[in-house]
Amino acid sequence: METREATPSTTVVYSKPNCPSCVKAKALLTSKKIPYTESVIGKDIQVETLMKEFEVNGLPMPRTAPQIILHGKYVGGYEQLVQHMDDHGMNHEH
């Protein structure tokens, strides 16, 4: 599989099976009506390919799951996603 570069329309959740934070992150994106692609580490994407994708995009090496790319920008894990949404007014109903 070739590595991909993130674009502004890219939202990806790199997840693992039986990962509570992965489930919470996907539920949060769904609740905000943000379309995303899920890549399950070890199934949809191998660890080596994930590392190369992060390297190609100049991102820190992933150590935990989930790893989230939101609108083409690396956010981090679930806690960072919540913080990012707070910081950008995305967690408040209008």
Secondary structure, DSSP 8 states (H G I E B T S, - for coil): -------TT--EEEE-TT-HHHHHHHHHHHHTT---EEEEBTTTB-HHHHHHHHHHTT-----SS-EEEETTEEEESHHHHHHHHHHTT-SS--
